[in-house]
Amino acid sequence: MSSAPQLRIPATYLRGGTSKGVFFRLQDLPERAQVPGPARDALLSRVIGSPDPYGKHTDGMGGATSSTSKVVIISPSTQPGHDVDYLYGQVPINEAFIDWSGNCGNLSSAVGPFAVANGMVDPARVPRDGIATVRIWQANIGKTILAHVPVVNGEVQETGDFELDGVTFPAAEVQLEFIDPADEGEGEGGAMFPTGHLVEDLDVPGVGVFRATMINAGVPVVFVDAAALGYDGTELQGAINEDRAALEKLEAIRAQGAVRMGLVDSVEAAAKRPLTPKVAFVAPPKDYLSSSGKPVRAGDIDLLARAMSMGKLHHAMMGTASVAIAVAAAVPGTVVNAAAGGGTRAMVRFGHPSGTLRVGAEVARADGQWIATKAVMSRSARVLMDGAVRVPADAF
């Protein structure tokens, strides 16, 4: 019986925000995996350990959740005025493909530190002590992210006292600015609100009609009222993820929203694009206990938000969905703005299953349409392991 040797591929395993992923420099990948296509997808899926019918990722680097089954490719930027290109892939657990349709806001916080540590930023722009601003081109959606990375003694500072709900230990704060976060390239009209409405009735055959806000900001999201789903917005993962009927209903809403937003031609096609859009439900503030047992008080938050990621309720909140929450909350008339009490706001703090998060957005009206100029948030990032991953040579 013949056997294939294992390839050794340089890689770094990083936590960014409430996610983890395997980071590669483009130049370190095998030549046929340096370009889009089946070879690249097969290689990176094997790194993660997918597809895994057991749902455990025992034979790979994945963590068998949407938050921990991610790959990132970093390369010198092809865009003027940027330092690096950042390409993100969401790897399904038990399916044989990678979804490249969106960004990961959490892992965005690890891109800047990775770029600095790997000498991909002009040394003249990296202070010995201070903040290095890394100009990132998010290649999946064609957007700019500015990462403000703390540097001490010429090296990336990873430890610190910044606490992020959903992450066990404190670390150094990395501030992110998502520039012009609305995705004008997708949807019927290519606008921040691709259907042309701030709120509308979304008819989901066999499920119901839901008042929804559909927005492209950070990531395409379908927002609905928690009450319309029979929830109050304080739900934790078990309440949703152990309820098959609830998961099917939420997926049906997501798929219908994808069609309505012009992202796919049919609900069947939406199944092949599980990363985007997201579906999230929101509600006015209410006291609850987070998944860690920490009390969250209604008086300390503006609204409650829960979001689905790859068919499951996220344990905290995706970074890109946080951008969408901030932008939608800033626009009077949206479902999110109503849950936050209406009015205008440049900053919002929302409650999620693991605690709270503060995120801001700048919006304006131009030519009769709403636009978002910037969204800001703070995350943290830390290298968990670096060296090389091993992959069977016949895996791709």
C-alpha positions as CSV (number, residue, x, y, z in Angstrom):
1,M,0.0,0.0,0.0
2,S,1.5,3.4,-1.0
3,S,1.4,6.4,1.3
4,A,1.8,10.1,0.7
5,P,4.2,12.1,2.8
6,Q,3.0,15.0,4.9
7,L,3.7,18.5,3.7
8,R,5.0,21.1,6.3
9,I,3.4,24.5,5.7
10,P,4.4,27.5,7.8
11,A,1.4,28.8,9.7
12,T,0.3,30.7,12.8
13,Y,-2.7,29.9,15.0
14,L,-4.3,33.1,16.3
15,R,-7.1,34.2,18.4
16,G,-8.8,37.4,17.1
17,G,-11.7,38.7,19.2
18,T,-13.9,35.8,20.0
19,S,-12.7,33.7,17.0
20,K,-9.7,31.6,16.2
21,G,-8.1,30.8,12.9
22,V,-5.1,29.4,11.1
23,F,-3.2,32.2,9.3
24,F,-0.9,31.7,6.3
25,R,1.3,34.0,4.3
26,L,0.3,33.5,0.7
27,Q,3.9,32.8,-0.3
28,D,4.1,29.9,2.1
29,L,1.3,28.0,0.6
30,P,2.0,25.3,-2.1
31,E,2.1,26.9,-5.5
32,R,-1.2,25.4,-6.8
33,A,-2.9,26.6,-3.6
34,Q,-1.8,30.2,-4.0
35,V,-4.6,30.9,-6.4
36,P,-8.4,30.4,-5.9
37,G,-9.7,27.1,-6.9
38,P,-10.4,23.5,-5.7
39,A,-6.8,22.8,-4.7
40,R,-6.7,25.7,-2.3
41,D,-10.1,24.9,-0.8
42,A,-9.2,21.2,-0.4
43,L,-5.9,22.0,1.2
44,L,-7.3,24.5,3.7
45,S,-10.3,22.3,4.5
46,R,-7.9,19.5,5.3
47,V,-5.9,21.9,7.6
48,I,-9.1,22.5,9.6
49,G,-10.2,18.9,9.5
50,S,-13.3,19.2,7.3
51,P,-15.5,17.8,6.1
52,D,-16.0,15.9,9.3
53,P,-19.2,13.8,9.6
54,Y,-18.5,13.3,13.3
55,G,-18.6,17.1,13.8
56,K,-15.5,17.2,16.0
57,H,-12.5,18.3,13.8
58,T,-10.4,15.6,15.6
59,D,-8.0,15.3,12.6
60,G,-7.4,19.0,12.1
61,M,-6.9,22.5,13.6
62,G,-10.6,23.4,13.6
63,G,-12.6,23.7,16.8
64,A,-15.9,22.3,15.4
65,T,-17.7,25.6,15.8
66,S,-18.2,28.5,13.4
67,S,-16.0,30.7,15.6
68,T,-13.0,28.3,15.4
69,S,-13.1,26.9,11.9
70,K,-11.5,29.7,10.0
71,V,-8.6,30.2,7.7
72,V,-6.8,33.5,6.7
73,I,-4.4,34.2,3.9
74,I,-2.2,37.4,4.2
75,S,-0.1,38.9,1.4
76,P,1.5,42.2,0.5
77,S,-1.2,44.5,-0.7
78,T,-2.1,44.9,-4.3
79,Q,-4.0,48.1,-3.5
80,P,-2.3,51.5,-3.3
81,G,-2.2,52.9,0.2
82,H,-2.5,49.6,1.9
83,D,0.0,47.3,3.7
84,V,-1.6,43.9,3.3
85,D,-4.4,42.0,1.6
86,Y,-6.5,39.9,4.0
87,L,-8.5,37.0,2.6
88,Y,-10.8,35.1,4.9
89,G,-12.4,31.7,4.5
90,Q,-15.1,30.2,6.6
91,V,-14.8,26.4,6.7
92,P,-18.0,24.4,7.2
93,I,-17.7,21.6,9.7
94,N,-19.3,18.7,7.7
95,E,-19.4,20.1,4.1
96,A,-16.7,20.0,1.5
97,F,-16.3,23.7,0.5
98,I,-15.1,27.0,1.9
99,D,-17.3,30.1,1.9
100,W,-15.2,33.2,0.8
101,S,-18.2,35.5,0.6
102,G,-17.6,37.7,3.6
103,N,-15.3,39.0,6.3
104,C,-14.6,38.0,9.9
105,G,-14.6,41.1,12.0
106,N,-13.1,39.3,15.0
107,L,-10.2,37.9,13.1
108,S,-9.7,41.3,11.5
109,S,-8.2,42.3,14.9
110,A,-5.4,39.7,14.4
111,V,-4.5,40.8,10.9
112,G,-2.6,43.9,12.0
113,P,-0.6,42.2,14.7
114,F,0.3,39.3,12.2
115,A,1.3,41.8,9.6
116,V,3.6,43.7,12.0
117,A,5.1,40.6,13.5
118,N,5.9,39.2,10.0
119,G,7.6,42.4,8.7
120,M,4.8,43.2,6.3
121,V,4.5,46.8,7.4
122,D,7.2,49.4,6.5
123,P,9.5,49.5,9.5
124,A,9.5,53.3,9.3
125,R,5.8,53.2,10.3
126,V,6.2,50.9,13.3
127,P,7.3,52.8,16.4
128,R,9.5,51.3,19.0
129,D,6.9,52.1,21.6
130,G,3.4,53.3,20.6
131,I,0.7,52.5,18.1
132,A,1.3,51.1,14.6
133,T,-1.6,51.7,12.2
134,V,-1.9,48.9,9.7
135,R,-3.8,49.6,6.5
136,I,-5.6,46.4,5.6
137,W,-7.4,45.6,2.3
138,Q,-10.2,43.2,3.1
139,A,-10.1,41.2,-0.2
140,N,-13.3,39.3,0.2
141,I,-15.5,42.4,0.2
142,G,-13.1,45.1,-1.1
143,K,-13.0,47.3,2.0
144,T,-10.4,49.1,4.0
145,I,-9.8,48.3,7.7
146,L,-7.4,50.3,9.9
147,A,-6.0,48.3,12.8
148,H,-4.3,50.2,15.6
149,V,-1.7,47.8,17.0
150,P,0.1,48.5,20.3
151,V,3.9,48.0,20.0
152,V,6.4,47.7,22.9
153,N,10.1,47.5,22.4
154,G,9.6,47.2,18.7
155,E,7.3,44.1,19.0
156,V,3.6,43.6,19.0
157,Q,2.1,43.9,22.5
158,E,-0.3,41.0,23.1
159,T,-0.8,40.9,26.8
160,G,-2.7,43.6,28.7
161,D,-5.8,44.4,30.8
162,F,-8.4,44.9,28.0
163,E,-11.3,42.6,28.7
164,L,-13.6,41.3,26.0
165,D,-16.8,39.4,26.9
166,G,-16.6,36.0,25.3
167,V,-12.9,35.8,25.9
168,T,-11.6,34.2,29.1
169,F,-8.4,36.2,29.7
170,P,-7.6,39.9,29.2
171,A,-5.1,41.0,26.5
172,A,-3.9,44.1,24.7
173,E,-6.5,46.2,23.0
174,V,-6.6,46.5,19.2
175,Q,-8.8,49.3,17.9
176,L,-10.4,48.7,14.5
177,E,-11.8,51.2,12.1
178,F,-14.0,49.8,9.3
179,I,-13.9,52.5,6.6
180,D,-17.0,52.9,4.4
181,P,-18.3,49.5,5.7
182,A,-21.5,49.3,3.6
183,D,-21.0,46.9,0.7
184,E,-22.2,48.7,-2.4
185,G,-21.3,45.8,-4.6
186,E,-24.0,43.4,-3.5
187,G,-27.8,43.3,-3.7
188,E,-30.4,44.6,-6.1
189,G,-29.4,48.3,-5.9
190,G,-25.9,47.9,-4.5
191,A,-26.8,50.1,-1.6
192,M,-26.5,49.9,2.2
193,F,-30.2,48.9,2.3
194,P,-30.3,46.8,-0.9
195,T,-34.1,46.4,-1.0
196,G,-34.5,50.2,-0.8
197,H,-36.4,50.0,2.5
198,L,-35.3,50.6,6.1
199,V,-37.9,48.1,7.3
200,E,-40.3,45.9,5.4
201,D,-42.4,42.7,5.7
202,L,-40.3,39.6,4.8
203,D,-42.6,36.8,3.7
204,V,-41.1,33.4,4.4
205,P,-43.3,30.7,2.9
206,G,-44.5,28.2,5.4
207,V,-42.9,30.1,8.2
208,G,-44.5,33.5,8.5
209,V,-44.2,37.2,7.8
210,F,-41.6,39.2,9.7
211,R,-40.8,42.9,10.0
212,A,-37.2,43.0,9.0
213,T,-34.3,45.4,8.3
214,M,-31.9,44.1,5.7
215,I,-28.6,45.8,5.6
216,N,-25.2,45.5,4.0
217,A,-22.7,47.0,6.5
218,G,-19.8,45.0,7.7
219,V,-21.7,41.9,6.5
220,P,-25.1,41.4,5.0
221,V,-27.6,40.9,7.9
222,V,-31.3,40.3,8.1
223,F,-32.5,41.8,11.4
224,V,-35.9,40.8,12.9
225,D,-37.7,41.5,16.2
226,A,-37.0,38.8,18.8
227,A,-40.7,39.0,19.9
228,A,-41.9,37.9,16.4
229,L,-39.9,34.7,16.9
230,G,-41.3,34.2,20.4
231,Y,-38.0,35.3,22.1
232,D,-37.2,38.2,24.4
233,G,-33.6,38.6,23.3
234,T,-31.9,37.1,26.4
235,E,-31.6,33.6,24.9
236,L,-28.3,31.8,25.3
237,Q,-26.9,29.1,22.9
238,G,-28.8,26.2,24.4
239,A,-32.2,27.7,24.0
240,I,-31.7,28.0,20.2
241,N,-29.1,25.4,19.2
242,E,-30.9,22.5,20.9
243,D,-34.2,23.4,19.2
244,R,-34.2,22.0,15.7
245,A,-37.5,23.7,14.7
246,A,-36.0,27.1,15.8
247,L,-32.9,26.5,13.7
248,E,-34.9,25.6,10.7
249,K,-37.1,28.7,11.0
250,L,-34.1,31.0,11.4
251,E,-32.4,29.4,8.4
252,A,-35.6,29.8,6.3
253,I,-35.6,33.5,7.2
254,R,-32.0,33.8,6.3
255,A,-32.4,32.1,3.0
256,Q,-35.5,34.2,2.1
257,G,-33.6,37.3,3.1
258,A,-30.7,36.3,0.9
259,V,-33.0,36.2,-2.1
260,R,-34.7,39.5,-1.2
261,M,-31.4,41.2,-0.8
262,G,-30.3,40.0,-4.2
263,L,-27.4,37.9,-2.9
264,V,-28.6,34.7,-4.4
265,D,-31.2,33.7,-7.0
266,S,-33.0,31.1,-4.9
267,V,-33.4,29.8,-1.4
268,E,-31.7,26.6,-2.6
269,A,-28.6,28.7,-3.6
270,A,-28.5,30.3,-0.1
271,A,-27.6,26.9,1.3
272,K,-24.3,27.1,-0.7
273,R,-23.6,30.5,0.9
274,P,-24.0,29.8,4.6
275,L,-21.6,32.6,5.7
276,T,-23.7,35.4,4.4
277,P,-26.2,36.9,5.0
278,K,-26.4,36.6,8.8
279,V,-29.8,36.5,10.5
280,A,-30.1,38.3,13.9
281,F,-32.8,39.1,16.3
282,V,-33.0,42.2,18.5
283,A,-35.0,43.4,21.5
284,P,-35.2,46.2,24.0
285,P,-32.9,46.0,27.1
286,K,-33.7,43.5,29.8
287,D,-31.7,42.0,32.7
288,Y,-30.2,38.6,32.1
289,L,-27.3,36.3,33.1
290,S,-24.6,35.9,30.4
291,S,-23.3,32.4,29.6
292,S,-20.5,32.9,32.2
293,G,-23.1,33.7,34.9
294,K,-22.2,37.4,34.8
295,P,-25.2,39.7,35.3
296,V,-26.0,42.1,32.5
297,R,-28.3,44.9,33.6
298,A,-30.8,46.5,31.3
299,G,-29.6,50.0,32.4
300,D,-26.1,49.3,31.1
301,I,-27.1,48.4,27.5
302,D,-29.1,50.0,24.7
303,L,-30.5,46.8,23.3
304,L,-30.2,43.0,23.1
305,A,-28.9,41.2,20.1
306,R,-28.4,37.6,19.1
307,A,-27.0,36.4,15.8
308,M,-26.8,33.1,13.9
309,S,-23.5,32.0,12.4
310,M,-23.3,29.0,10.1
311,G,-26.6,27.7,11.3
312,K,-26.0,28.1,15.1
313,L,-26.5,30.9,17.6
314,H,-23.1,32.6,18.1
315,H,-21.7,32.4,21.6
316,A,-21.0,36.1,21.6
317,M,-21.3,38.4,18.5
318,M,-19.4,38.4,15.2
319,G,-17.4,41.5,14.6
320,T,-18.9,42.2,11.2
321,A,-22.4,41.7,12.6
322,S,-21.5,44.2,15.3
323,V,-20.7,46.7,12.6
324,A,-24.1,46.1,11.1
325,I,-25.7,46.5,14.5
326,A,-24.0,49.9,15.1
327,V,-24.9,51.2,11.6
328,A,-28.5,50.0,11.8
329,A,-28.9,51.4,15.3
330,A,-27.7,54.8,14.0
331,V,-30.4,55.0,11.3
332,P,-33.8,56.0,12.6
333,G,-36.6,53.7,11.5
334,T,-34.7,50.4,11.4
335,V,-35.7,47.4,13.5
336,V,-32.4,47.8,15.4
337,N,-32.9,51.5,16.0
338,A,-36.4,50.8,17.4
339,A,-35.1,48.2,19.8
340,A,-32.6,50.7,21.0
341,G,-35.3,53.2,21.7
342,G,-35.2,55.3,18.5
343,G,-33.6,58.6,17.9
344,T,-30.1,59.1,16.6
345,R,-27.0,57.6,18.1
346,A,-23.3,57.4,17.2
347,M,-22.5,54.7,19.7
348,V,-24.4,51.7,21.0
349,R,-23.8,49.1,23.7
350,F,-25.6,45.8,23.2
351,G,-26.1,42.7,25.2
352,H,-25.1,39.4,23.6
353,P,-24.9,35.8,25.0
354,S,-21.5,36.3,26.6
355,G,-21.9,39.9,27.8
356,T,-21.8,43.3,26.2
357,L,-20.1,45.1,23.4
358,R,-19.7,48.8,22.6
359,V,-19.4,49.8,18.9
360,G,-19.9,53.0,17.1
361,A,-20.8,54.1,13.6
362,E,-20.9,57.3,11.6
363,V,-23.8,57.6,9.1
364,A,-25.1,60.3,6.9
365,R,-27.7,61.0,4.1
366,A,-26.4,61.5,0.6
367,D,-28.6,61.8,-2.5
368,G,-31.6,60.5,-0.6
369,Q,-29.8,57.4,0.7
370,W,-28.2,56.5,3.9
371,I,-24.4,55.8,3.8
372,A,-22.0,54.7,6.5
373,T,-18.6,56.3,6.6
374,K,-17.0,54.4,9.4
375,A,-17.6,51.9,12.2
376,V,-15.3,51.5,15.2
377,M,-14.8,48.9,17.8
378,S,-12.1,47.4,20.1
379,R,-11.0,43.7,20.1
380,S,-7.9,41.9,21.2
381,A,-5.7,39.3,19.5
382,R,-3.0,36.8,20.6
383,V,-0.8,34.3,18.9
384,L,-1.6,30.8,20.3
385,M,0.9,28.8,18.4
386,D,3.2,29.3,15.4
387,G,5.4,27.0,13.4
388,A,3.9,24.7,10.7
389,V,0.8,22.7,10.0
390,R,1.2,19.2,8.5
391,V,-1.1,18.1,5.7
392,P,-1.0,14.8,3.7
393,A,0.4,15.6,0.2
394,D,-2.5,13.9,-1.5
395,A,-5.1,15.9,0.3
396,F,-5.4,18.5,-2.4
